Amino acid sequence: MPPIDPTPPAAQHTGTPWFGGAVAPAWGSARAGRIRQAGTQLKLLLRDDHAAELSVPELALALLLRVDLDLAAGEVAAATAHVGRIGVLSGPLAETAAALASGETAAACGDHAVACTRFLAAGSLPEADEAAVRPWWVGAVLSLVRTGRRREGADLAREQVARAETTRDPYVLAHGLRALATADTGHDPIGTLQRARRLATLSGSQRLAVQLDTDIAAMTILSPGTPDPAILPLLRNAETYAGREGLWPLHTRVVSLLGRLGEQARPLAGRTLDVLTPAEARVAGRAARGLTNRQIAADLEVSVKGIEWHLSRIYRKLGIANREALVELLDEDSLRG
């Protein structure tokens, strides 16, 4: 298969959600990687007084997206409950959404044989491409691999990626290439993931981009030889993003990979200052609020060199390199100190 051009026509990668109606804003947020915002939008949408106004297809799509966000946060029980709500709905799109949602929850629980059956069943329905939060065949490919049917998974991935290439949708292509890299490890999987990463950037999906960065880091770390130093910044960025958006399964995976590099996890937002001394915390809070070293020194009545020394220790303790990263780590409550 020839390399996929990572620069589809601009009209095809605007990031405009194809989920119609009332679900579009939440889907747009989720696709962009603003997971907490999407969750808030869905919570309002699925309130009893609002849900009653949704059409059956809209409700099915909203619940399917809710399942995806629940699983991303590690909330399997909540996802299962939402699968049940989809299951009582009637109509072709609801049937497809139920199959996809149950496949995702089965995969999250480690029941990959059931997941595979559900994904393939969803793919046989005419509404499969209209309902999926991600392509149905991505879940099928991964489930086939995890049940020992790697060759079938690789064949399905190649077939569907070839079809997706004609649509020029970078979001779908990136998902497909990610699945292909998992299923067909004999043909430069890291190169495949890197192409997928470029496509994820074009699609505007931060969550997918971070997932791909984590995949690239994992494959690099597990390969023979010394890991590329460029892997650490990828993992640190993924760690910050996953913690900020509450994607705890992803966060756990990133922390595990950091451990393989001999690196410690950063404190989660809200607990960053716990690892600093009181003096360091005072300096960190002021630096994150935008004060210069000279202003901090005047405020705390110490020397500028003392502030520089404190900042050096702060950065080292928190595993960061500059003020911009410090701002990302410190939440609003921390900055009030």
C-alpha positions as CSV (number, residue, x, y, z in Angstrom):
1,M,0.0,0.0,0.0
2,P,1.5,3.4,-0.9
3,P,2.1,5.9,2.0
4,I,-1.0,7.9,2.8
5,D,-0.7,11.6,2.0
6,P,-1.1,13.3,5.4
7,T,-2.4,16.5,3.8
8,P,-5.9,16.0,2.6
9,P,-7.8,18.9,1.0
10,A,-8.6,21.6,3.6
11,A,-12.3,21.1,3.2
12,Q,-12.0,17.5,4.5
13,H,-10.2,18.3,7.8
14,T,-12.1,21.3,9.2
15,G,-12.9,19.3,12.3
16,T,-16.7,20.0,11.8
17,P,-18.6,17.3,13.6
18,W,-20.8,15.1,11.5
19,F,-23.0,14.2,14.4
20,G,-26.1,16.3,13.7
21,G,-28.6,18.1,15.8
22,A,-28.3,18.6,19.6
23,V,-25.3,16.2,19.9
24,A,-23.0,18.2,17.6
25,P,-21.5,20.5,20.2
26,A,-20.5,17.7,22.6
27,W,-19.2,15.6,19.7
28,G,-17.2,18.5,18.5
29,S,-15.6,19.0,21.9
30,A,-14.9,15.3,22.3
31,R,-13.3,15.0,18.9
32,A,-11.1,18.0,19.6
33,G,-10.0,16.4,22.9
34,R,-11.8,18.7,25.3
35,I,-13.2,15.7,27.2
36,R,-14.3,17.5,30.4
37,Q,-16.1,20.1,28.3
38,A,-17.8,17.4,26.3
39,G,-18.8,15.6,29.5
40,T,-20.4,18.8,30.8
41,Q,-22.3,19.3,27.6
42,L,-23.6,15.7,27.6
43,K,-24.6,16.0,31.3
44,L,-26.9,18.9,30.4
45,L,-28.1,17.2,27.2
46,L,-29.0,14.0,29.0
47,R,-30.9,15.6,31.9
48,D,-34.5,14.2,32.0
49,D,-36.0,17.5,30.9
50,H,-33.7,17.8,27.9
51,A,-33.4,14.2,27.0
52,A,-37.2,14.0,26.5
53,E,-36.9,16.5,23.7
54,L,-34.3,14.5,21.8
55,S,-35.1,12.2,18.9
56,V,-34.3,8.5,19.3
57,P,-31.3,8.8,17.0
58,E,-30.0,11.9,18.9
59,L,-30.5,10.2,22.2
60,A,-28.7,7.0,21.0
61,L,-25.7,9.0,19.7
62,A,-25.5,11.1,22.9
63,L,-25.5,7.9,25.0
64,L,-22.9,6.3,22.7
65,L,-20.6,9.3,23.2
66,R,-21.3,9.2,26.9
67,V,-20.1,5.6,27.0
68,D,-16.9,6.6,25.2
69,L,-16.2,9.4,27.7
70,D,-17.0,7.1,30.7
71,L,-14.5,4.5,29.4
72,A,-11.9,7.1,28.7
73,A,-12.2,8.1,32.4
74,G,-12.1,4.5,33.6
75,E,-15.8,4.6,34.7
76,V,-16.8,1.1,33.4
77,A,-19.9,0.8,35.7
78,A,-21.2,4.1,34.5
79,A,-20.6,3.1,30.8
80,T,-22.4,-0.2,31.3
81,A,-25.4,1.7,32.7
82,H,-25.5,3.9,29.6
83,V,-25.3,0.8,27.4
84,G,-28.4,-0.4,29.1
85,R,-30.2,2.9,28.3
86,I,-29.3,2.5,24.6
87,G,-30.5,-1.1,24.6
88,V,-34.1,-0.1,25.3
89,L,-34.2,2.3,22.3
90,S,-35.7,1.2,19.0
91,G,-34.6,1.9,15.5
92,P,-31.7,1.0,13.2
93,L,-29.3,3.7,14.5
94,A,-30.0,2.8,18.1
95,E,-29.3,-0.9,17.3
96,T,-26.0,0.0,15.8
97,A,-25.1,2.3,18.7
98,A,-26.0,-0.4,21.2
99,A,-23.7,-2.9,19.4
100,L,-20.8,-0.4,19.4
101,A,-21.3,0.6,23.0
102,S,-21.5,-2.9,24.2
103,G,-18.4,-3.8,22.2
104,E,-16.4,-0.9,23.8
105,T,-17.5,-1.9,27.3
106,A,-16.7,-5.6,26.7
107,A,-13.2,-4.6,25.5
108,A,-12.7,-2.4,28.5
109,C,-13.5,-5.3,30.7
110,G,-11.1,-7.6,28.9
111,D,-13.8,-9.7,27.2
112,H,-12.3,-9.4,23.8
113,A,-14.2,-12.3,22.2
114,V,-17.5,-10.7,23.1
115,A,-16.2,-7.3,22.0
116,C,-15.2,-8.8,18.6
117,T,-18.6,-10.3,18.1
118,R,-20.3,-7.0,18.9
119,F,-18.1,-4.9,16.7
120,L,-18.5,-7.2,13.7
121,A,-22.2,-7.2,14.3
122,A,-22.2,-3.4,14.3
123,G,-20.2,-3.4,11.1
124,S,-22.8,-5.5,9.3
125,L,-25.5,-2.9,9.9
126,P,-26.0,-0.1,7.3
127,E,-25.8,2.6,10.0
128,A,-22.4,1.6,11.2
129,D,-20.5,4.5,9.7
130,E,-23.2,7.0,10.9
131,A,-23.1,5.9,14.5
132,A,-19.5,5.4,15.4
133,V,-17.6,7.7,17.7
134,R,-14.6,6.1,16.0
135,P,-14.8,3.6,13.1
136,W,-16.4,0.3,14.1
137,W,-13.6,-1.7,12.5
138,V,-11.0,-0.2,14.7
139,G,-12.5,-2.0,17.7
140,A,-12.9,-5.1,15.6
141,V,-9.3,-5.1,14.6
142,L,-8.0,-4.7,18.1
143,S,-10.4,-7.4,19.4
144,L,-9.2,-9.8,16.7
145,V,-5.6,-9.2,17.6
146,R,-6.3,-9.8,21.3
147,T,-8.1,-13.0,20.6
148,G,-5.2,-14.4,18.7
149,R,-6.6,-13.7,15.2
150,R,-3.9,-11.2,14.3
151,R,-3.9,-12.1,10.6
152,E,-7.6,-11.5,10.3
153,G,-7.2,-8.2,12.1
154,A,-4.4,-7.1,9.9
155,D,-6.4,-8.0,6.7
156,L,-9.4,-6.0,8.0
157,A,-7.2,-3.0,9.0
158,R,-5.6,-2.9,5.5
159,E,-8.9,-3.2,3.7
160,Q,-10.6,-0.5,5.8
161,V,-7.6,1.9,5.7
162,A,-7.6,1.6,1.9
163,R,-11.3,2.5,1.9
164,A,-10.8,5.3,4.4
165,E,-8.0,6.8,2.3
166,T,-10.4,7.6,-0.4
167,T,-12.6,9.7,1.9
168,R,-9.6,11.9,2.8
169,D,-10.8,12.2,6.4
170,P,-7.6,12.5,8.5
171,Y,-9.5,11.6,11.7
172,V,-10.7,8.2,10.3
173,L,-7.4,7.6,8.6
174,A,-5.4,8.2,11.9
175,H,-7.6,5.8,13.8
176,G,-7.2,3.2,11.1
177,L,-3.4,3.5,10.9
178,R,-3.3,3.2,14.7
179,A,-5.2,-0.1,14.4
180,L,-3.0,-1.2,11.5
181,A,0.2,-0.5,13.4
182,T,-1.1,-2.8,16.2
183,A,-2.2,-5.6,13.9
184,D,0.6,-5.6,11.4
185,T,3.8,-5.2,13.4
186,G,6.0,-6.5,10.6
187,H,5.8,-3.3,8.4
188,D,7.3,-0.4,10.2
189,P,4.7,0.2,12.9
190,I,6.4,3.2,14.3
191,G,6.4,4.8,10.9
192,T,2.7,4.0,10.6
193,L,2.0,5.6,14.0
194,Q,4.0,8.7,13.0
195,R,1.9,9.1,9.9
196,A,-1.2,8.7,12.0
197,R,0.1,11.3,14.4
198,R,0.4,13.9,11.6
199,L,-3.1,13.1,10.5
200,A,-4.4,13.5,14.0
201,T,-2.9,16.9,14.2
202,L,-4.6,17.8,10.9
203,S,-7.9,16.6,12.2
204,G,-7.6,18.8,15.3
205,S,-8.0,15.8,17.7
206,Q,-5.7,16.4,20.7
207,R,-6.9,13.2,22.5
208,L,-6.0,11.0,19.5
209,A,-2.7,12.8,19.0
210,V,-1.8,12.1,22.6
211,Q,-2.8,8.5,22.3
212,L,-0.6,8.1,19.3
213,D,2.3,9.8,21.1
214,T,1.9,7.3,23.9
215,D,1.8,4.4,21.4
216,I,5.0,5.7,19.7
217,A,6.7,6.1,23.1
218,A,5.7,2.6,24.1
219,M,7.0,1.0,20.9
220,T,10.2,2.9,21.1
221,I,10.8,2.1,24.8
222,L,10.1,-1.6,24.2
223,S,12.4,-1.8,21.2
224,P,16.1,-2.8,21.6
225,G,18.6,-0.1,22.2
226,T,18.6,3.2,24.0
227,P,15.2,5.1,23.8
228,D,15.2,8.3,21.8
229,P,15.5,11.3,24.2
230,A,12.6,12.9,22.3
231,I,10.2,10.3,23.8
232,L,10.3,11.9,27.3
233,P,8.7,15.2,26.2
234,L,5.9,13.2,24.4
235,L,5.1,11.4,27.6
236,R,5.2,14.5,29.7
237,N,2.8,16.2,27.4
238,A,0.5,13.1,27.5
239,E,0.8,13.0,31.3
240,T,-0.3,16.6,31.6
241,Y,-3.1,16.3,29.1
242,A,-4.5,13.0,30.6
243,G,-4.4,14.4,34.1
244,R,-6.1,17.6,33.1
245,E,-8.9,15.9,31.2
246,G,-9.4,13.0,33.7
247,L,-8.4,10.2,31.3
248,W,-7.1,7.9,34.1
249,P,-6.5,4.7,32.1
250,L,-4.3,6.7,29.7
251,H,-2.6,8.5,32.6
252,T,-1.8,5.2,34.2
253,R,-0.3,3.9,31.0
254,V,1.8,7.0,30.6
255,V,3.1,6.8,34.2
256,S,4.1,3.2,33.7
257,L,6.1,4.2,30.6
258,L,7.7,7.0,32.5
259,G,8.8,4.4,35.1
260,R,10.5,2.4,32.4
261,L,12.5,5.5,31.6
262,G,13.4,5.9,35.3
263,E,11.2,9.0,35.6
264,Q,8.7,9.8,38.3
265,A,5.2,10.9,37.6
266,R,4.4,14.5,38.2
267,P,1.9,15.5,41.0
268,L,-1.6,15.7,39.7
269,A,-3.2,19.1,39.3
270,G,-4.2,20.4,42.8
271,R,-1.4,18.5,44.5
272,T,1.6,20.0,42.7
273,L,2.7,22.1,45.6
274,D,2.7,19.2,48.0
275,V,6.2,18.2,46.8
276,L,7.6,21.6,47.2
277,T,8.9,23.3,50.4
278,P,6.9,26.3,51.6
279,A,9.5,28.7,50.2
280,E,9.5,26.9,46.8
281,A,5.7,27.0,46.8
282,R,5.7,30.7,47.3
283,V,8.1,31.2,44.4
284,A,6.2,28.8,42.2
285,G,2.9,30.5,42.7
286,R,4.2,33.9,41.9
287,A,6.1,32.6,38.8
288,A,3.0,30.9,37.5
289,R,1.0,34.2,38.0
290,G,3.5,35.9,35.6
291,L,5.8,37.7,37.9
292,T,9.4,38.1,36.7
293,N,12.3,36.9,38.8
294,R,13.1,40.4,39.9
295,Q,9.5,41.1,40.9
296,I,9.3,37.8,42.9
297,A,12.6,38.7,44.6
298,A,11.3,42.1,45.6
299,D,8.0,40.6,46.8
300,L,9.7,38.0,49.0
301,E,12.7,40.2,49.9
302,V,15.3,37.8,48.7
303,S,18.0,38.1,45.9
304,V,17.3,37.4,42.2
305,K,19.9,34.7,42.3
306,G,18.0,33.1,45.2
307,I,14.8,33.0,43.0
308,E,16.7,31.5,40.1
309,W,18.0,28.8,42.5
310,H,14.5,28.1,43.8
311,L,13.1,27.9,40.3
312,S,15.8,25.5,39.2
313,R,14.9,23.2,42.1
314,I,11.2,23.6,41.4
315,Y,11.6,22.6,37.7
316,R,13.7,19.6,38.6
317,K,11.2,18.4,41.3
318,L,8.3,18.7,39.0
319,G,10.0,17.4,35.9
320,I,9.4,20.5,33.8
321,A,11.6,23.0,32.0
322,N,9.9,26.4,32.1
323,R,7.2,28.7,33.4
324,E,4.7,27.7,30.7
325,A,4.8,24.1,32.0
326,L,4.5,25.4,35.6
327,V,1.3,27.2,34.7
328,E,-0.2,24.0,33.3
329,L,0.6,22.1,36.5
330,L,-0.8,24.6,38.9
331,D,-4.6,24.9,39.2
332,E,-6.4,28.0,40.3
333,D,-6.6,26.9,43.9
334,S,-2.8,26.5,44.0
335,L,-2.3,29.9,42.5
336,R,-4.2,31.6,45.3
337,G,-1.6,30.5,47.8
